[in-house]
Structures are given as C-alpha cells and as structure tokens.
C-alpha cells in the first residue's frame, strides 16, 4: 500500500487556472446573510496533507498540490480569480441554551465552484462573528478534521469533505501555545439549522423565506410541488438527519458537540471538533471534556438530533404556518431512525432479511458489549472473520461473560445457517471496518506532524481511505488502543 505524498509546491507559473467557473451560490442571497471580507494571510505556509479525491471532485488540475498558487489560495494568501470570500451569519442553541448570534468566526467561504461545491477555509482569521476569538485553527484540530472528514466519506457516511491542510509557524494560544493551520472544507452547502434560527429569532420573515427558498431550489427541488413546500422541506431534513444518526450509532461515532449551529441542513456530518470513535463500547460515553453534563453522550445523540429538529421546526413555523403540520413533518424521524439503524445492524451481523426478533437480538448483543466494555471495532471485525472461517474463539476471548455470549451466539448462528455463512461473511467484511480513526491514531499523527514528519498522517490517511481492506504490515492500526489513549483529552478547542 502506498501512502499519499505531500510534495513541495513548485515556483513555476501554472499552465491553467486553479479553479474556474465560480457560481453565485450563497452569495446571491445578499448582505443580510453574510459579511464580505478577505481571509487573513498565513505566514510561511506549508502543506500538511492533501486529498487527491476531493481535488478531483472540484475539477482541480491533477498537479495542484505541486502548485504554489494552490498553497497560497488554500491558506487565504492569494484568492483564486473569481472567488468572492464571505463569512455567513447564523445563530443557535449551544448545549441546549440559546446563544444568540453566532456565525463563521474562523471560516470564510471562497464561493461555489462549477462542480456545485462550496469551498471554505477554516482557520483563516477573524471575522465580524469571531466573538473575541482569534479566528485561527491550530494544527492539531485541523489534522483531526482533515482525517475524519475523509475517513467518514470512505465509510459511506454523509459528511463535509476536506481538500487539504496547510500549516504555518504562526503561534496560536489555546490551552498551550500551538501553531496555526487552515483546513479547506468542501460541501454542497454549509447552511446549518442555526441559519434558520437566526432570522426567525430576529423576526426577519422575508429573509427566512428567502433562505428556505434557496435551500429548496438548490438542494431539495422535489419539495417545490408539495402542498406545503416548507413542511416538506422540514420532513426531508428530518429524515436525512435520522439516517445520518443511524449511521453514527452503528459505526460507534461520537460527535461531541451537537449544537444546532453544528447541524447541517443537508444531513451531513459537519464541524469535527471533540469527536471520537468508540474504543470500549460504553453507551453513555462522553467524548467531549467540555460537556460536563453529558448532554452529548453517545447514546443521547439520536434524541439530541430530534431536539435540534424541534428547534428548526420552531424557526420554520412562520413559513409552515401550522403547528400540526410542523409536528407532522417530524413524526417520521423516530421510525426512519429505528429502521435505518436496524438495517445497518443487520448488515453488520450479516443478516440478509428482517425478522420480528431482530431488536431483541441487537439489544442482547449491545448489553453484552457494554457489560464487558468490549472494544467495538475489534468485536465487529472479529465477528466478521468468525463467520467467514467458522472459528468463534477470538470473539469469545473479548468477553468476560462467555456463558452469556455463548447463549447469544447460539441464537445468532441459527440465523446465519438460514441466511448462508458465505454471503453473510462477505456482507460483514464490507460493512465492519478494519480501520477507524481512533483518538490515539490521530494523536500519533499529530505529534509527528508537529515535528515536521507527515509520514504517519499519510499512512493513516491511506488506510482510512480503504477502511474495509486489511493491509499486511499495518495490523497495529487495527489493534487495541494503548493504555495512554484513555488519557487523551478532547474538548471544544480540539
């Protein structure tokens, strides 16, 4: 397996423009929605990581990482021709409390490309919405976002993408003195629930309607012909969110800070901060050390997402104009979530048809996993191999309560015999990843990058790009976390 390389930029003049065909996109909404301003230049930038796949999505020239104009453009030092940089305004609830006006405090949207994707620089300086912050991102958090965005995409989970990370020796003060970085994010839209809350809270119904019409026209055109297009928009956002949360819960992903301003109107995973993939299975795990009340614990995520949707529904009520229709638009959230979650758990178990007692089977397994604090990713991968080769001893070795597991396995293997082991194993090995972005793996890549060594990041990036393919020689990346991993502290500054 070859790791992606980060080559130094060339000083030669480029043969073709970096990005062309910019669209009006979000900027067409007008000045009530944003402030136009340039990024703050980043001194002495250098590449930390790049994604060839995202570059291809944007239609960038294949040699873009070797081009000096790319490094300058994606650090905010020299804008691509046609870009129209802006920071958008939004509001939101943070940890369940109304926080009032927020906005892009350290992110600047360059614009929408011809490919229909928005390009945003995160960490490129102060904006009118920085709220006394410095507008910068640090190398640590930028690497985490870059790796997780691309890891989630490879797992098939809706997400914003990351084109690149550029670092700089510029000092930035967080809990300790760190260095600055910019991550270039890509998505069809960065509109959040909080954008709707902002205009609703201010009684700006015209702007609220304009925003909803923009979202419908650009991203939900099928809503246009509904009896109530705004209620239909809310329903579709609700169902996309339910599908997303089912994927998070199935793969063991903790977001860590599900504020309404961190919820995408497109049902994307957005704003990677204090995230974590579960090590030991703990339904009540709190990954964010800033979350002192456990509001965003792993098992609370589906309920929090619904609460956030209620906030969105309240914001959209002036458009929907009927409380019962607004509530009805959210009624499908729970059944969609349950159906999607169970479908994903059946796939993880290799079961190819739904049965009446599936929930009992899944609940029994999750109880055993929680009681034994069993490593989540390793359990699923071992179970996949056990079904493939018929040897369940490596799975049994993970559990202290072997008798309880054996009783569960007896029921499970009866179902496998009906569905067919070979087909089940094939499904499981394509569903249960070998590699996930554990905290200690990200931390090792970050520590090396701080010393100017990007090889660990490149290796990890390549493994996460093919999470279901086992790579000989890289078994350590799929092994149990070291003891020190439990002491890694991630917070809202992460």
C-alpha positions as CSV (number, residue, x, y, z in Angstrom):
1,X,0.0,0.0,0.0
2,X,1.4,3.4,-1.0
3,X,0.7,6.4,1.2
4,X,-0.3,9.6,-0.5
5,X,2.6,12.0,-0.8
6,X,2.6,15.7,0.0
7,X,5.0,17.3,-2.4
8,X,6.5,20.8,-2.0
9,X,4.9,23.4,-4.3
10,X,6.7,24.4,-7.4
11,X,7.6,28.0,-8.1
12,X,6.9,27.6,-11.8
13,X,4.0,29.5,-13.4
14,X,0.8,27.3,-13.6
15,X,-0.3,26.2,-17.1
16,X,-4.0,26.5,-16.3
17,X,-6.2,28.3,-13.7
18,X,-6.6,26.6,-10.4
19,X,-10.4,26.9,-10.2
20,X,-12.7,28.3,-12.8
21,X,-16.5,28.8,-13.3
22,X,-17.4,30.2,-9.8
23,X,-21.1,30.3,-9.2
24,X,-23.0,33.0,-7.3
25,X,-24.4,30.4,-4.9
26,X,-24.8,31.5,-1.3
27,X,-23.5,35.0,-2.1
28,X,-26.6,35.6,-4.2
29,X,-28.7,35.7,-1.0
30,X,-27.4,39.2,-0.3
31,X,-25.7,41.1,2.5
32,X,-28.2,40.2,5.2
33,X,-26.8,36.7,5.2
34,X,-23.0,37.4,5.4
35,X,-20.2,39.9,5.5
36,X,-17.8,40.0,2.6
37,X,-14.1,40.2,3.7
38,X,-10.8,38.6,2.7
39,X,-9.0,35.9,4.6
40,X,-6.1,37.0,6.8
41,X,-2.8,35.8,5.2
42,X,-1.0,33.0,6.9
43,X,2.8,33.4,7.1
44,X,5.2,30.8,5.7
45,X,2.6,28.2,4.8
46,X,3.4,24.6,4.0
47,X,1.4,21.5,3.1
48,X,0.5,19.1,5.8
49,X,-2.0,16.9,3.9
50,X,-3.9,16.9,0.6
51,X,-6.8,14.8,-0.8
52,X,-6.5,13.9,-4.5
53,X,-10.0,12.5,-4.4
54,X,-11.5,15.8,-3.3
55,X,-9.3,17.7,-5.7
56,X,-10.9,15.6,-8.5
57,X,-14.4,16.4,-7.2
58,X,-13.6,20.0,-7.5
59,X,-12.1,19.6,-11.0
60,X,-8.7,20.8,-9.9
61,X,-5.7,20.1,-12.1
62,X,-4.0,16.8,-11.1
63,X,-0.8,18.6,-10.2
64,X,-2.5,21.1,-7.9
65,X,-0.5,20.1,-4.7
66,X,2.7,20.9,-6.5
67,X,1.5,24.4,-7.5
68,X,2.4,27.4,-5.5
69,X,-0.8,29.2,-6.3
70,X,-2.7,26.3,-4.7
71,X,-0.8,26.6,-1.4
72,X,-1.4,30.4,-1.4
73,X,-5.1,30.1,-2.3
74,X,-5.9,27.5,0.3
75,X,-4.3,29.4,3.1
76,X,-6.1,32.6,2.2
77,X,-2.9,34.4,1.0
78,X,-3.9,34.9,-2.6
79,X,-7.5,34.3,-3.8
80,X,-8.3,32.3,-6.9
81,X,-9.6,34.6,-9.7
82,X,-13.4,34.9,-9.4
83,X,-13.6,33.9,-5.7
84,X,-15.9,36.1,-3.5
85,X,-14.9,35.5,0.1
86,X,-17.5,35.9,2.8
87,X,-18.4,34.8,6.4
88,X,-22.0,33.9,7.0
89,X,-24.1,34.8,10.0
90,X,-26.2,32.4,12.0
91,X,-27.4,31.8,15.5
92,X,-28.1,28.7,17.5
93,X,-28.5,26.7,20.7
94,X,-25.3,25.6,22.4
95,X,-25.5,22.8,25.0
96,X,-29.3,23.3,25.0
97,X,-29.1,27.1,25.7
98,X,-30.0,29.8,23.2
99,X,-26.7,31.5,22.4
100,X,-28.0,34.3,20.1
101,X,-26.0,35.4,17.1
102,X,-23.0,33.3,16.2
103,X,-21.7,32.9,12.6
104,X,-18.5,31.9,10.8
105,X,-16.0,33.1,13.4
106,X,-13.0,31.5,11.8
107,X,-14.2,30.2,8.4
108,X,-14.5,32.1,5.2
109,X,-16.4,30.8,2.2
110,X,-14.5,31.3,-1.1
111,X,-17.6,30.6,-3.2
112,X,-19.2,27.8,-5.1
113,X,-17.3,26.1,-7.9
114,X,-18.6,24.9,-11.3
115,X,-18.9,21.5,-9.7
116,X,-21.6,22.8,-7.4
117,X,-19.5,22.5,-4.3
118,X,-18.7,25.3,-1.9
119,X,-15.1,25.8,-0.8
120,X,-14.5,27.1,2.7
121,X,-11.2,28.0,4.5
122,X,-11.4,27.2,8.2
123,X,-8.9,29.0,10.4
124,X,-8.2,31.9,8.1
125,X,-8.6,34.8,10.6
126,X,-11.1,37.0,12.4
127,X,-14.5,37.8,11.0
128,X,-17.3,40.0,12.5
129,X,-18.6,36.8,14.1
130,X,-15.4,35.8,15.9
131,X,-16.8,36.9,19.3
132,X,-13.3,38.0,20.6
133,X,-11.7,34.8,19.2
134,X,-8.5,34.9,17.1
135,X,-10.2,33.4,14.1
136,X,-7.4,30.8,13.8
137,X,-7.4,27.0,13.9
138,X,-4.5,25.0,15.2
139,X,-2.5,22.2,13.5
140,X,-3.9,19.7,16.0
141,X,-7.6,20.3,15.3
142,X,-7.1,20.8,11.6
143,X,-5.4,17.4,11.2
144,X,-8.3,15.8,13.1
145,X,-10.9,17.4,10.9
146,X,-9.0,16.6,7.7
147,X,-8.6,12.9,8.6
148,X,-12.1,12.4,10.0
149,X,-13.8,14.1,7.1
150,X,-12.1,11.7,4.6
151,X,-12.5,8.7,6.9
152,X,-16.2,9.2,7.2
153,X,-16.6,9.6,3.4
154,X,-14.8,6.3,2.9
155,X,-17.2,4.7,5.4
156,X,-20.1,6.0,3.3
157,X,-21.3,8.4,6.0
158,X,-22.6,11.8,4.7
159,X,-20.0,14.4,5.6
160,X,-18.3,17.6,4.6
161,X,-15.0,16.8,2.8
162,X,-11.5,18.1,3.3
163,X,-9.3,19.1,0.4
164,X,-6.2,19.9,2.3
165,X,-4.5,21.1,5.4
166,X,-1.8,23.8,5.4
167,X,0.3,24.7,8.4
168,X,2.3,27.7,9.5
169,X,4.8,28.5,12.2
170,X,2.5,31.4,13.4
171,X,1.9,30.8,17.1
172,X,-1.7,30.4,18.4
173,X,-2.7,30.3,22.1
174,X,-5.1,27.6,23.2
175,X,-4.7,25.6,26.5
176,X,-1.0,25.8,25.4
177,X,0.9,27.6,22.7
178,X,0.4,25.9,19.4
179,X,0.9,26.7,15.7
180,X,-1.7,27.8,13.1
181,X,-3.2,25.8,10.3
182,X,-6.0,26.1,7.7
183,X,-8.2,23.2,6.6
184,X,-10.0,23.6,3.3
185,X,-13.5,22.2,3.6
186,X,-15.8,21.3,0.7
187,X,-19.6,20.6,0.7
188,X,-22.6,21.3,-1.5
189,X,-23.7,23.7,1.3
190,X,-22.6,24.8,4.7
191,X,-26.1,26.0,5.7
192,X,-27.0,24.9,9.2
193,X,-30.1,24.8,11.4
194,X,-28.7,27.9,13.0
195,X,-29.1,29.9,9.8
196,X,-32.9,29.5,10.0
197,X,-32.9,30.1,13.8
198,X,-31.1,33.4,13.2
199,X,-33.7,35.0,11.0
200,X,-36.6,33.5,12.9
201,X,-35.3,34.9,16.2
202,X,-35.0,38.4,14.7
203,X,-38.4,38.3,13.1
204,X,-36.9,38.6,9.7
205,X,-39.5,36.6,7.9
206,X,-38.6,37.8,4.4
207,X,-35.0,36.6,4.8
208,X,-36.2,33.4,6.4
209,X,-38.3,32.7,3.4
210,X,-35.5,33.6,1.1
211,X,-33.2,31.2,2.8
212,X,-35.7,28.4,2.7
213,X,-36.5,29.0,-1.0
214,X,-32.7,29.0,-1.7
215,X,-32.3,25.6,0.0
216,X,-35.3,24.1,-1.8
217,X,-34.2,25.4,-5.2
218,X,-30.6,24.3,-4.8
219,X,-30.8,21.1,-2.7
220,X,-34.4,19.9,-2.3
221,X,-36.1,20.7,-5.6
222,X,-38.6,17.9,-5.1
223,X,-40.2,20.0,-2.4
224,X,-41.4,22.7,-4.8
225,X,-44.5,21.0,-5.8
226,X,-45.6,19.8,-2.4
227,X,-48.8,21.2,-0.9
228,X,-46.7,22.9,1.7
229,X,-43.1,23.1,0.4
230,X,-41.7,24.3,3.7
231,X,-43.3,21.5,5.7
232,X,-42.0,19.0,3.1
233,X,-38.5,20.6,3.4
234,X,-38.6,20.1,7.2
235,X,-39.7,16.4,6.7
236,X,-36.9,15.7,4.3
237,X,-34.3,17.3,6.5
238,X,-35.7,15.4,9.5
239,X,-35.4,12.1,7.6
240,X,-31.9,12.8,6.3
241,X,-30.9,13.6,9.9
242,X,-32.4,10.3,11.1
243,X,-30.5,8.4,8.5
244,X,-27.3,10.2,9.5
245,X,-27.7,9.4,13.2
246,X,-28.4,5.8,12.5
247,X,-25.0,5.6,10.7
248,X,-23.2,7.3,13.5
249,X,-24.7,5.0,16.1
250,X,-24.0,1.9,14.0
251,X,-20.3,2.7,13.4
252,X,-19.8,4.0,17.0
253,X,-19.1,7.6,16.1
254,X,-19.5,10.3,18.8
255,X,-19.8,13.9,17.5
256,X,-19.3,15.5,20.8
257,X,-20.9,18.9,20.3
258,X,-24.3,18.7,18.6
259,X,-25.3,22.3,18.9
260,X,-28.0,23.5,16.4
261,X,-25.3,25.6,14.7
262,X,-23.4,22.3,14.1
263,X,-26.3,20.6,12.3
264,X,-26.3,20.6,8.5
265,X,-29.4,21.3,6.6
266,X,-28.3,18.6,4.2
267,X,-27.9,15.9,6.8
268,X,-24.1,16.0,6.6
269,X,-21.6,15.4,9.4
270,X,-20.2,18.9,10.0
271,X,-17.8,20.6,12.4
272,X,-15.4,18.0,13.6
273,X,-14.2,19.0,17.0
274,X,-14.2,16.8,20.1
275,X,-15.3,13.7,18.1
276,X,-14.4,10.1,18.8
277,X,-14.9,6.6,17.5
278,X,-15.7,4.3,20.4
279,X,-12.9,2.1,21.8
280,X,-14.6,0.1,24.6
281,X,-18.4,0.0,24.0
282,X,-20.0,2.4,26.5
283,X,-23.4,3.6,25.6
284,X,-23.1,6.6,28.0
285,X,-19.6,7.6,26.8
286,X,-18.9,11.3,26.8
287,X,-16.1,12.2,24.4
288,X,-16.1,16.0,24.9
289,X,-14.4,17.0,28.1
290,X,-16.3,20.4,27.9
291,X,-19.6,18.5,28.1
292,X,-19.8,18.5,31.9
293,X,-23.5,17.4,32.0
294,X,-23.2,14.7,29.4
295,X,-25.7,16.2,27.1
296,X,-23.9,14.8,24.0
297,X,-23.2,11.4,25.3
298,X,-23.1,8.7,22.7
299,X,-26.5,7.1,23.5
300,X,-28.1,10.6,23.6
301,X,-27.2,11.6,20.1
302,X,-30.4,10.4,18.4
303,X,-32.6,12.3,21.0
304,X,-30.5,15.4,20.7
305,X,-30.8,15.4,17.0
306,X,-34.6,15.3,17.4
307,X,-34.4,18.2,19.9
308,X,-32.4,20.1,17.3
309,X,-35.0,19.4,14.7
310,X,-37.7,20.8,17.0
311,X,-35.7,24.0,17.2
312,X,-35.5,24.0,13.4
313,X,-39.3,23.4,13.2
314,X,-39.9,26.3,15.5
315,X,-37.7,28.5,13.4
316,X,-39.6,27.5,10.2
317,X,-43.1,27.9,11.7
318,X,-43.6,31.3,10.3
319,X,-43.3,29.7,6.8
320,X,-45.2,26.5,7.5
321,X,-47.9,28.5,9.4
322,X,-49.4,25.4,11.0
323,X,-48.1,23.8,14.2
324,X,-49.7,20.5,13.4
325,X,-48.1,20.3,10.0
326,X,-44.7,21.2,11.5
327,X,-45.1,18.5,14.1
328,X,-46.2,16.0,11.4
329,X,-43.1,16.8,9.4
330,X,-41.1,15.4,12.3
331,X,-43.2,12.4,13.0
332,X,-41.2,10.2,10.7
333,X,-37.9,10.9,12.5
334,X,-38.1,8.0,15.0
335,X,-39.4,5.3,12.6
336,X,-36.8,6.3,10.0
337,X,-34.0,6.2,12.6
338,X,-35.1,2.9,14.0
339,X,-35.5,1.3,10.6
340,X,-32.2,2.6,9.3
341,X,-30.3,1.7,12.5
342,X,-31.7,-1.9,12.5
343,X,-30.9,-2.2,8.8
344,X,-27.3,-1.3,9.5
345,X,-27.0,-3.6,12.5
346,X,-28.4,-6.5,10.4
347,X,-25.7,-5.7,7.8
348,X,-23.1,-5.7,10.5
349,X,-24.4,-9.1,11.6
350,X,-24.6,-10.4,8.1
351,X,-28.3,-11.0,8.3
352,X,-30.0,-10.5,5.0
353,X,-33.6,-10.4,5.9
354,X,-35.6,-8.6,8.6
355,X,-37.1,-10.7,11.4
356,X,-39.5,-9.9,14.2
357,X,-37.0,-10.6,17.0
358,X,-34.1,-8.6,15.4
359,X,-34.3,-5.8,18.0
360,X,-34.1,-8.4,20.8
361,X,-31.0,-9.9,19.2
362,X,-29.4,-6.5,18.8
363,X,-30.3,-5.3,22.4
364,X,-28.9,-8.5,23.8
365,X,-25.6,-8.0,22.0
366,X,-25.3,-4.4,23.0
367,X,-25.9,-5.3,26.6
368,X,-23.1,-7.9,26.5
369,X,-20.8,-5.4,24.8
370,X,-21.5,-2.8,27.4
371,X,-21.2,-5.1,30.4
372,X,-17.8,-6.3,29.1
373,X,-16.6,-2.9,27.9
374,X,-15.7,-4.8,24.7
375,X,-13.7,-3.0,22.0
376,X,-16.4,-2.0,19.5
377,X,-14.4,-2.0,16.2
378,X,-12.4,-5.1,17.0
379,X,-15.5,-7.1,18.1
380,X,-17.2,-6.5,14.7
381,X,-14.2,-7.3,12.7
382,X,-13.5,-10.5,14.6
383,X,-17.1,-11.5,14.3
384,X,-16.9,-11.0,10.5
385,X,-13.9,-13.3,10.4
386,X,-15.5,-15.8,12.7
387,X,-18.5,-16.1,10.4
388,X,-16.1,-16.4,7.4
389,X,-13.9,-19.2,8.9
390,X,-16.3,-20.8,11.5
391,X,-13.9,-20.1,14.5
392,X,-15.6,-18.0,17.2
393,X,-12.9,-18.4,19.8
394,X,-11.2,-15.0,19.0
395,X,-14.7,-13.4,19.6
396,X,-15.2,-15.3,22.8
397,X,-11.8,-14.0,24.0
398,X,-13.2,-10.5,24.1
399,X,-15.8,-11.3,26.7
400,X,-15.5,-12.0,30.4
401,X,-19.1,-13.4,30.4
402,X,-18.5,-16.2,28.0
403,X,-21.7,-18.1,29.0
404,X,-23.8,-15.0,28.2
405,X,-22.1,-14.6,24.9
406,X,-22.5,-18.3,24.1
407,X,-26.2,-18.1,24.6
408,X,-26.4,-15.2,22.3
409,X,-24.1,-16.9,19.7
410,X,-26.4,-19.9,19.7
411,X,-29.3,-17.8,18.6
412,X,-27.2,-15.8,16.1
413,X,-25.7,-18.9,14.4
414,X,-29.2,-20.4,13.9
415,X,-30.0,-17.3,11.8
416,X,-26.7,-17.5,9.9
417,X,-27.4,-21.1,9.0
418,X,-30.6,-19.8,7.3
419,X,-29.0,-16.9,5.5
420,X,-25.9,-18.7,4.4
421,X,-22.5,-18.1,6.1
422,X,-20.6,-17.3,2.9
423,X,-22.9,-14.5,1.8
424,X,-23.1,-13.2,5.4
425,X,-19.4,-13.1,5.8
426,X,-19.0,-11.2,2.6
427,X,-21.5,-8.6,3.7
428,X,-19.9,-8.2,7.1
429,X,-16.4,-7.7,5.8
430,X,-17.7,-4.9,3.6
431,X,-19.7,-3.4,6.5
432,X,-17.5,-3.6,9.5
433,X,-14.3,-1.6,9.0
434,X,-10.9,-2.8,9.9
435,X,-9.6,0.7,10.4
436,X,-11.3,3.6,12.1
437,X,-9.9,6.9,13.2
438,X,-9.2,6.2,16.9
439,X,-8.1,9.0,19.0
440,X,-4.7,7.6,19.7
441,X,-4.0,7.1,15.9
442,X,-4.9,10.7,15.3
443,X,-2.8,11.8,18.3
444,X,0.3,9.9,17.0
445,X,-0.1,11.6,13.5
446,X,-0.4,15.0,15.2
447,X,2.6,14.6,17.4
448,X,4.7,13.6,14.4
449,X,3.4,16.4,12.3
450,X,4.3,19.0,15.0
451,X,7.9,17.8,14.5
452,X,7.6,18.1,10.7
453,X,7.1,14.4,10.0
454,X,3.9,13.9,7.9
455,X,4.5,10.2,7.1
456,X,2.2,8.9,9.9
457,X,-0.6,11.2,8.7
458,X,-0.1,10.0,5.1
459,X,-0.1,6.3,6.2
460,X,-3.2,6.8,8.3
461,X,-4.9,8.7,5.6
462,X,-4.3,5.9,3.1
463,X,-5.6,3.2,5.5
464,X,-8.7,5.2,6.3
465,X,-9.4,5.7,2.6
466,X,-9.9,1.9,2.3
467,X,-11.3,1.0,5.7
468,X,-12.6,-2.4,4.9
469,X,-9.3,-3.7,3.2
470,X,-6.8,-5.3,5.5
471,X,-3.3,-4.2,4.8
472,X,-0.5,-6.6,5.6
473,X,2.1,-4.9,7.8
474,X,-0.3,-2.4,9.3
475,X,-2.0,-4.6,11.9
476,X,-1.1,-2.1,14.7
477,X,-3.6,0.4,13.2
478,X,-6.4,-2.1,13.8
479,X,-5.3,-3.2,17.2
480,X,-6.4,-2.3,20.7
481,X,-5.6,1.2,21.9
482,X,-2.7,1.6,24.2
483,X,-3.3,2.4,27.9
484,X,-2.3,6.1,27.4
485,X,-5.2,6.5,24.9
486,X,-7.7,6.7,27.7
487,X,-6.0,9.9,29.0
488,X,-6.4,11.8,25.7
489,X,-8.5,14.9,26.4
490,X,-10.6,16.3,23.7
491,X,-12.7,19.4,24.1
492,X,-14.4,22.1,22.1
493,X,-11.0,23.5,21.3
494,X,-10.0,20.2,19.7
